[in-house]
Amino acid sequence: MPWDDRIRRRLKLRELDIFMTVISAGSTGKAAARLDMAQPAVSKAVADLERTLGVRLLDRSKQGVEPTAHGSALLKRGVAVFDELRQGVHDLDFLSDPTAGELRIGCTDPIAIAIVFPLIARLTLQYPRIVFHVLTRNPPQLGPELVARSIELAMSRIIAPAEAGESAEILFQDRVVVATGNKNPLTRRRKITLGDLGNEPWVMLGTVFRKLVADAFGTAGLPPPHMSIITDSNNLHIELAATGRFLTVVPSFALKLPQPNRLLRALPVILPNSQHPIGIRTLQHRSLGPLAQLFIERVRAITKPLAKGN
């Protein structure tokens, strides 16, 4: 089916929206309820779209509907179409009123606290009508959110080459450091080896940092230390380490940026193979809105000292 004037004139966004809602709902009846439409009208819109494109888009059964191969292909592009339109409306709002706008950001917990928090605190004072949506996930989980266009940009460790269709900008190189509360006697020592830390109690955030610590001890020919507490709560992890009873690991930028974690202090010990790039990922063919560009400029400014220190 060549893209021609006939297709362009007959293809309607309303029909595409109804088709996508049918797939999301799983049946024309449920889609009709979501759209506040009569079911025959929903069925007709999908049939008209199929007639315009000349292909069958849905497989229908008593259990509901499933997209055909053609339907899945159209669905993928439809998500991009409506995302670009939504971004276009946000861009117009921001250009008409620079104090307004909306930005969806994905990042890890440490980046949310050390980088995103101070930036949005300043930006919301300067632009009080801006709305920020901040989604915190582990680095591998941010990629699918970016592809699904649930977020406009992702900030995290860059753990692998950019996926097809993605762009990655490296901001700085960071190293994971061993840290504890200021009251821990180890903070008064100038020299520490990994062997000195094997019998200390540890609190660990998630499995990624736990593996990193185990690998570091393994590289040094040591058994992994005892993990007293493993949690996915960044707040709990920091509060427990801040007591001085436990050791933990954190990205070094969390102790250096304008909003450093003053509850923790890095110990003078190096974890082997713990350096990695921190960067911003975006979709290659997704035009960044003016608010996203402004935010990225501010991120570059706040992380510039760390880049110089590499």
N, C-alpha and C positions, 0 to 999 in steps of 0.2 A: 504494500500500500504506500505509494509515494506521497511525500508531504507536498501537497499542492493547494491551490486556492479553494478547492471544494472541501477538503478536510479542514483547512483553516477556518472557513466560514461556518461549517456545521459543528465543529467540535466546541462543546459548551462546558465551561468550568462547573456549572451547576450539576451537569450529568456526571462529570468526573468526581465531584465531591460526593454525590449520592452513591456512586459505584464504590468508592473507598470506604464509605460508611457501611455499606452492605458487607464488605469483606471483614471490617472490624467487628461488626455486630454478629456475623455468622449466619444471618438470614435476612430476607427482605422484610419480614414482619418486625423483627427487632430493630432494623434500620429505620423503618417507618415510624416506630415509636420514638426513636432518638431524634428524628428529623421533624416530628410532628406533622407527618404526611400520611396520606392514605396508601396502603400497601400496593394497590394497582398503579398508583402514580410512580412509586419507587421502581416497580418492575418495568414500567414503560420507559423510564429514564435510562435504565441499564440496557434495555433492548434497543433504544434509539442510539446509545453510544456504540453498542456492538454493530449496529447497522451502518453507522458512520464510518467505523474503522474496518468493517468487513471481516471481523474475526469474532469467535466466541470467547468471552472473557470469564464466564463463570460456569462451573459444573454444579448442577442443581440436583439435590436428592431430598429424601424425606428428613434426613438429618440436618439439612441446611445447605449452605453453598461453600464452595472452595474455588479459589482463582485457578484458571487454567494457566499454562505457561505464558500465553499472551497477557492474561490478566495480571500475573505476577510482575511481568515486565512493565506494564502500564502503571501498576501500583507504585513501583519503585520510583518511576519518573514523576508520578503524581505527588508523592511526598515532597520531592524537590520543588515542583511547581508551586505548591501552596506555601512551602517554607520561604521561597524567594518572594512571593507576594506578601507574606506576613512581614518579612524583613523590609520590603519596600515601603509598607505602611509605617513601620517603626522609623525608617529613615526619614520619611516625610514629616512625621511628628517631631523628630529631633531637629530637623532643619528649620521647621516652622517655629519650634520652641526648644532652644538648646537646654532648657532646664528639665525637659521631659525625655522619655525614652525607656527602652527595655533591653536588657542584656542577660543572656543565659550563659553561665560559666560553669565548667566542670574542672575540678581540681582535687588533689589529695588533701587530707586533713591538715598536715603541717603547712602546706602552701596556703590553705584557706586562712590559717591563723596568722602566719608570718607575712604574707604578701597581700592576699585578697582583702583581709579585714582592714588594714590601715588604708588601703586605696579606696575602698568603697566608703569608708568613714569620711574621707576627705571629699570624694566626689558627690556624696549625697548632701554634704553641706553646700557645695558649690552649685549643684544641680538637684534641688530638693524633690523634684517630681520623677526622677529616674527610679526605675524598678530593677533591682538585681535579683536574679535567680541563681543561687549557688548550689551546685550538686557536688557532693563529696563522694569519691569512689577511689578504689585502687587503680593504678595506671592501666592494667589490662582491661578494666571495665569501662574506661573512658572512651576508648576507640569506638565500640558499638554505639555509645550515646552520641558521638560526633557524627557517625555515618547515618544514624537515624534522625539527625538534625534536632535532637533534643537540646543540644547545647551548640553555641556558636564557636566556642574555642575551648581547648582543654589545656590545663597546665599541670605538668607532672614530671617525674623522671622519664627520660627518653630511654626505654629499655630495649628498643629494637629499631632497625631502620624504618622509616616512614612507610606505612601501608600504601598500596596503590590508591590514588585519589586523595592522599593526605599531603600536607606540607608541614614541616617541622622547623622551627627557629630555635636554636640553642641560645639560651640566655647566659648561662654560666655553668662551670663544673663545680660539683659539690661532693663533699665526703661525709659519710655517716660517722658520727663520733659517739664514744661512750660517755654518758653523762649521769649525774646524780645530783641530789640536793646539796645545798651549801654546807650543811652540818655533817656530811659524811667525812670521816678522817682522811679518806683517799684524796680529797680535794686539796689537802695541804702538802701532798707529795709532788716532787718535781719529776720523778721518773717512775713509770709503771710499765710492767709487761703484761701481756695477756695471761701469763701464768699466775700473776698476782690476783687475777679476777675470777679464777675458775671456781672458787668456793664461796663467792659472794652471791647473795640472793638477787635475782633479776626479775624485772617486770617488763613484758614485751608487748608491743602493739602489733597484733596480727602475725601472720605466718611469713610474710616477706622479710621483715627484719629478723625474725627468729632464724630463718634459714641463713641470712647473711652472717649473723653472729656464729652460728654453728660452722659455717664454711670457713670463717676467719680462724676460729680455734682449730679446726681440722687442718688448715694450711700450716699452722704453727705446730702441728703434731700433738695437739691437746684435745681431750674430750670436751664436748660442749658443756657450758655451764648449766647449772640447775635453773630452770625457769619457774620461779615461784608463782607468778601470775601471768596469764596470757589473756589479753582482752582486745576487743575491737573498738573500745572507747578511748579516744585520744585524751579526753579530759581526765578520765580515771588513771590512765597510764602516766600522765604528767604529774597529777596530784600524788600518786604513790611514790614516784621517783623523787619528788620534791621533799618528801619526808627525810630523805637521806638514808633510809633503810635499804633501798633497792638501787641497783644499777639498771640502766636502760640504754638504748641507742636512739639518737635523733639526727635529722639532717643538720649539718653545721650551720646552714643559713638561718635556722630557727633561733640560734644564739647570737646572730650578728646583725640582722636587719633592724630597721627603725623601731619595730615592735618586738624586740628580743624577749625570749623567755627568761626572765630574771630569777625564776625559781630553780633553774638548773645550771650546772657548771660542767663544762667538758673536762674530761680527764686526759692527762698527757700520755695517751696510748693510741697507736694507729691500728685500725682494722685493715688488713690487706684486702685488696680488690674491692674496696668500698666506695671508690670514686665513680661518679656517673654524671651525665649532663642533665640539667634541668631546662625545660623548654616549653614552648607553646605550640600546640598542634591545631591546625585548621584544615578545612576541606579545600582542595585546590581550586575547584570551580564554583565555590560559594563566595559571592562578593561580601566582604565584611562591611557592616554598616558603620556610620561615623562614630557611634558610641563605642563599638568594639575597637575601632582604630584608636580612639582616644584612650581607652583602657589599656591597650597594648603599649601605647607610647608611655603611659605612666608606669607600667610594669618594667619597661626597659630602663626608665630613669631610676626607679627604686632599686633595681638589681645591678645597675652599672658598676658600683663599687665592688661587687662580688666578681663580676666579669674581669675587672682590672687585676684582681688578686689572683687569678688563675695562672 
